[in-house]
Amino acid sequence: MPAKKDKIDPATLTGNALRKEACRRIRMARSRWKDHNNAACRAEREKALALYEKLDAAQREKVPQELRVWLRYRSEKYFGPQRTPPKGRG
């Protein structure tokens, strides 16, 4: 069994590591979205968006365009403020 990865604290990331973590989170959110797991997708998208907002303009250009488009536009269609909020379980 492989060893567990150390927990990464996003608050301490800077530069290239921050960009990589933002890309990883966006990809994870997209995979959750493709699996129709909207609650998990919403949570990952919020984390990815918070990291993406910390990037400066030069770093944002290094994020693949496909990921930027999904995060900003396509996911906004499904998870934006105009949508009905999810109902709680229970």
C-alpha positions in Angstrom: 0.0 0.0 0.0 1.5 3.4 -1.0 2.3 5.9 1.7 -0.2 8.7 2.3 0.7 12.1 0.9 1.3 14.9 3.3 -1.6 17.4 3.7 -0.8 20.5 1.7 -1.9 23.8 3.3 -3.1 26.0 0.4 -2.5 29.1 2.5 1.2 28.5 2.5 1.5 27.9 -1.3 3.2 30.5 -3.5 4.3 30.8 -7.1 4.4 27.6 -9.2 3.2 25.4 -6.4 0.0 27.6 -6.0 -0.6 27.4 -9.8 -0.2 23.6 -9.8 -2.5 23.2 -6.8 -5.2 25.4 -8.5 -5.0 23.3 -11.7 -5.2 20.1 -9.7 -8.3 21.3 -7.9 -10.0 22.4 -11.1 -9.3 19.0 -12.7 -10.7 17.3 -9.6 -13.9 19.5 -9.7 -14.3 18.6 -13.4 -14.0 14.9 -12.7 -16.6 15.2 -10.0 -18.9 17.1 -12.4 -18.5 14.4 -15.0 -19.4 11.8 -12.4 -22.6 13.8 -11.6 -21.5 14.3 -8.0 -22.6 17.9 -7.7 -22.1 18.4 -4.0 -18.4 17.3 -4.2 -18.0 19.3 -7.4 -19.3 22.4 -5.8 -16.9 22.0 -2.8 -13.9 21.4 -5.0 -14.9 24.3 -7.4 -15.0 26.7 -4.4 -11.6 25.6 -3.3 -10.2 25.9 -6.8 -11.7 29.3 -7.3 -10.2 30.6 -4.0 -6.7 29.4 -5.1 -7.2 30.8 -8.7 -8.1 34.2 -7.2 -4.7 34.3 -5.4 -2.8 33.9 -8.7 -1.4 37.0 -10.4 -2.0 37.8 -14.1 1.2 36.1 -15.3 0.4 32.9 -13.4 -3.2 32.8 -14.6 -1.9 32.8 -18.2 0.0 29.6 -17.4 -3.2 27.8 -16.3 -4.4 25.8 -19.3 -7.1 27.6 -21.2 -9.5 24.6 -21.0 -9.4 24.7 -17.2 -9.8 28.5 -17.1 -12.8 28.3 -19.4 -14.5 25.6 -17.3 -13.8 27.3 -14.0 -15.0 30.8 -15.1 -17.8 30.2 -17.6 -19.1 26.7 -17.9 -19.2 25.9 -14.2 -20.7 29.3 -13.5 -23.7 28.2 -15.6 -24.3 25.3 -13.3 -23.0 26.5 -9.9 -23.5 30.3 -10.2 -25.5 32.5 -7.9 -28.5 32.5 -10.2 -29.0 28.8 -9.6 -31.3 27.3 -7.0 -29.1 26.4 -4.0 -28.8 22.7 -3.2 -31.2 21.2 -0.6 -29.8 19.9 2.6 -30.0 16.2 3.3 -32.1 14.9 6.2 
